[in-house]
Amino acid sequence: MIEAMEGHMSPRTVAESQSEMAEVVLPNDANPLGNLLGGRLMHFVDLAGAMAAHRHARSYVVTASMDHIDFLAPVHVGDLLILKSSVNRAFRTSMEVGVKAFVESYITGTRRHVATAYLTFVAVDQRGRHLPVPPVVPEDDEQKQRFEDAGRRREQRKAELERKKALKKV
């Protein structure tokens, strides 16, 4: 990564990280009721999130956490699952990525929102050492809101970590 070697990280827009992937839900992905397994959806979310993080960092990335996932509606065998992801905010070596999952109708082309998740990825080199990542430049109101929300979520994560450390000392 030449930019990192030069010590200069050019900011990148949210659009540069935006990714989309599609999966057809197969019987092997489902429970006996024919619904997509939550763990399988989490796997797809992780892959979609990693795509956005790779695009932003232009390096290897590893999943540090999946802070939150909301399962909003069931996904059934045969459904076309669409996952959209982008980097909400970058910190020194980590990035928060938002992922939205939709089911798309083959017939009408309409999409139904079925899940939302927030993940943190860390940029690493081939030996697993953390690498700096460029800042994110939010361009519209929605991106600016996600940028601000990501900062709040990071502060909440830090506070929760401190609370857990304090409990261990007691």
Secondary structure, 3 states (H helix, E strand, C coil): CHHHHHCCCCCEEHHHCCEEEEEECCHHHECCCCEECHHHHHHHHHHHHHHHHHHHHCCEEEEEEEEEEEECCCCECCCEEEEEEEEEEECCCEEEEEEEEEEECCCCCCEEEEEEEEEEEEEECCCCCECCCCCEECCCHHHHHHHHHHHHHHHHHHHHHHHHHHHHHC
